[in-house]
């Protein structure tokens, strides 16, 4: 696996209102088609949902059951891979 350091980043809010939704976008500057994956390292319910997502943009609707905990910091990570096996990793999103 070849990791490419670079300007890959996740855009989104730093906090979420319990009645609001959330939208995250994983921005990777690549001319190639990419496969995306998302994980949550500290919440099994959200991690299960995120592992089924494969797009650069992620939306969780207001009142979504995947965000069950109030006053909690979810540690979300994103990864992108191209057909050559080059990977980009996000920094942690909280």
N, C-alpha and C positions, 0 to 999 in steps of 0.2 A: 504494500500500500504506500503510495507516494502522497505525502501531505504537502499542500501548497500553502505557505503563509501568504497572507495578503489581505486585501480590503473586504473580505466577506464579512457581512454584518447582518444582524437581525434588527428590523425596525418595528417598533410597537410601543405601547404605553408602558410606563414603569409601574403603574398601579391600575387596578381594575375595581370599579364600583360593583358591589354585589348584584345590582340590578342591571348592570351594563354588560355588553359583550366585549370581546377582545379580537383584534386583528393583528397578526404578526406577518411580516414579510422577510424572507431570507434572501438577501441581495448578494449575488455572487457574480463578479465580472468574468464571464466565460463565453467564448464564441461557440462552444459546444453545447449540445443538449445535456441536461443534467437530471439525475435522479435524486430526489430529496428524501430525507428522513428526519423525524422529530422524536425526541424523548423527553420525559420528565423524570429526573433522578430521585425525587423525594415524594412522589405521590403515585401510587399504583393505578388508581382510577384514571387520572389524567394521562399517565404513561400508556395505558392500554388504548386510549383514544388516539393519542399522538402517533403511536406506532402504525396505525392504519392510514395515516396521511402521507401523501407522496408528492405534494405540490409545494412550490416556493411560498405561496400565500396560505395562511391558516386563519380560519375564522371560527370563533366560538360564540354562539348566539347568547343573548341575555338570558340569565337563569339556567344556563347549561349545567346538566348534572355532572359534567366532568370537572367542574370547579366547585367541589362541595364545601370547601373549608374557607371560612372568613378569617381575616387577620392572619394570613398564612403566606409565606413566600414560596411560590412554585419555582423550582429550578429547571428551566426548559433549555434544551440544547438542540441545535440543528446541524445536519451534515448534508453535503451535496457531493455527488460523485459523477464523473463523466465516463464515457464508454472506454476510455483508456485506463481507468482505475485511479485517476487523480482525484483526491479528496480535498474538500474545504470544510473546516470545522468552525462553527460559530463559537464565540465566547458565550459564557453562560448568560441567559436572560432570566431576570427575576421580576 
